[in-house]
Amino acid sequence: MLTEFGKIFVFMMVSVFFVVIAIVAAKLIRPSRPTREKLLTYECGEDVVGSPWVKFNIRFYVVALIFLIFDVEIVLLIPWALVYKDFGLGGFIVGAIFLLLLGLGMAYEWRKGDLEWAKPKIIPPVMEKLPAQESADA
């Protein structure tokens, strides 16, 4: 008689077996005609130019991470919206505080400029000489 862990182990072994069989069958069936175009790195249809070790703007990752953070937070609102009536006013206040904090976080990221694709360059202020100072310097 198999225990519950034994059943899980058998299920995992069967799933690994199916994956291995599928990969081997695909390798046997598919045609192998490598060409120069097929061996190139695929970059959204663009031809590869230059070294892969180039610096690029990290903004794409920052925006993606911010999206994931707020997306996960929004997903937490679904169960709350379904059961907050069961907890009465206290459940509603907790959800409202959560939404307020989420809104403040979004406003902070927006104000900071992290949601913009191209961050504007900060131009440091330059002191201009006043006309009275120019005549005194001369």
Long-range contacts (C-beta under 8 A, 24 or more apart in sequence): 59-116, 59-117, 59-118, 59-119, 62-114, 63-114, 63-115, 63-117, 66-109, 66-114, 66-115, 70-102, 70-105, 70-106, 73-102, 74-102
